[in-house]
Amino acid sequence: MFGHEHYAEHLEGLACAAVPIRHPVSGQAVGAVNLTCWRKDAGRLLIALAQSTAGQVTQGLLNDSSAEEFQLLREYLRACRYTGGLVFALASDVVLMNDQTRDTLDPGDQAALLGHAAQALAGDHPVAVDVELPTGARARMHCRPLQGKGMRRLAGGVVHVKLIEPASQAAVDARAGSQARRFGPALVGSGPPWLRGCRQVEAAFASGEWLSLEGEPGTGKLALLRAVHRRGNPVGAFHVLDAADAGDHDWMARALGDLLEGEGSLVIRHVDRLSTVRLQALWIALEQALAAGRQHVLWVAVTLSQGPAVGDLAGLMKLFPGAVELPPLRHHIEDLHELVPFFLARLNPHGPPACSPEAMHLLLRSNWPGNTEQLWQVLRRVTRHRRTGTIHPGDLPPECWSVSRRLLSPLESLERDAIVQTLLDHHGNKAKGAGSLGMSRATIYRKIHEYGIITPAS
């Protein structure tokens, strides 16, 4: 780090070189070597010296490691060198896995193998175990527990994996498709938190139990309710009332008419936005519908944002015995691999663009405070200028270059976008970017940190 790259202006005369120190067995970061000198005295040897020092510290940690950790590492390296193939080792708090294992096996398959291996290594003798993996593949594990001096049993061991029957691509695609499309063609996603919420809503619909569906704005509450209705009652009516329109004098009349005369499904959105008077009126109408036995012909669901129900809203919620909470997108971020191509295909059914790995990496780093709705709006903006071909990082809007844990105000969004755009224009040079915006280097560093901006590579 040289001169203007420092966060504080009074450090501009310094140069720093730092190298992390990782534990040789666990791989955890345990410290760093940082060398600092005057910028005029710095040279290429500064980083070389830091790397050499970090290497010596790492060797010292290896020498000081416990005998069991060292033996586990030695046996793992020996298996990788002489056995090859898919190899991993594990102990109570250590997992070592070679690149071939990580690249070949699905993360779900890796987790399954680790669980079976932990049980197999609890014995005293080497064993071979056949395992059927979540993707449909079958594997044989050769598990060899570690032995200490005097044949003393040590915790952990080394495992060599051989695929007996790899999962066919058709089977993998069918499995993924069955999960992603389980709740209708308008929904995708196979993350466990998302599927759990989907199943809970479907169970409430099947039982006829009135439901309250909570979740952050943009999580897909209405889309899920519509998909579950179409799956369970494809010819039934699906009515939606939005509390945002409750200022209309006819809103309450429509709600009362749907509750007392309608059939199929009724969704009342944003019920937590209703005024006290409207809540009381809706409460009375719902009680009348229940007293008339309407729950047998009309399924009612309400949606609301997360937060404790207070006042009249708490009383209203007693009429909805079922309660489901949909997870925010950041809690099933892996679903972006399905959501992005799905949304792009909807935006351009004839030859949609593909998302490059680099662009997908940026999308995966975002916290998406606006959830799925924010992702949809971002991709809609992208496809306005990239209708076909491949989407690259430069095609993504500025908000994708920042990792924000909250929705920014309009003024903050403008400032963030201006900083991102000038960093892109100047290939990540913060000094030139600050100059073009008329702010100091310290200010642009502070703003980059505040907005979680990912600096473009120079």
HUSUL-V845382 format. One record per run of one state. SS is the DSSP state (hx for helix, st for strand, lp for the rest). FROM is the first residue (numbers start at 1). TO is the last residue. If there is no record, write none. Layout:
SS	FROM	TO
SS	FROM	TO
//
This chain:
lp	1	1
st	2	2
hx	3	5
lp	6	8
hx	9	11
lp	12	13
st	14	22
lp	23	28
st	29	38
hx	39	41
lp	42	44
hx	45	64
lp	65	66
hx	67	82
lp	83	85
st	86	90
lp	91	94
st	95	97
lp	98	98
hx	99	104
lp	105	106
hx	107	120
lp	121	126
st	127	132
lp	133	137
st	138	147
lp	148	148
hx	149	151
lp	152	152
st	153	165
lp	166	168
hx	169	180
lp	181	191
hx	192	207
lp	208	210
st	211	214
lp	215	220
hx	221	232
lp	233	237
st	238	242
hx	243	245
lp	246	250
hx	251	261
lp	262	263
st	264	269
lp	270	270
hx	271	273
lp	274	275
hx	276	291
lp	292	293
hx	294	296
lp	297	297
st	298	304
lp	305	310
hx	311	317
lp	318	321
st	322	325
lp	326	328
hx	329	347
lp	348	353
st	354	355
lp	356	356
hx	357	365
lp	366	370
hx	371	385
lp	386	389
st	390	391
lp	392	392
hx	393	395
lp	396	397
hx	398	401
st	402	402
lp	403	409
hx	410	425
lp	426	429
hx	430	437
lp	438	440
hx	441	451
lp	452	452
st	453	453
lp	454	458
//
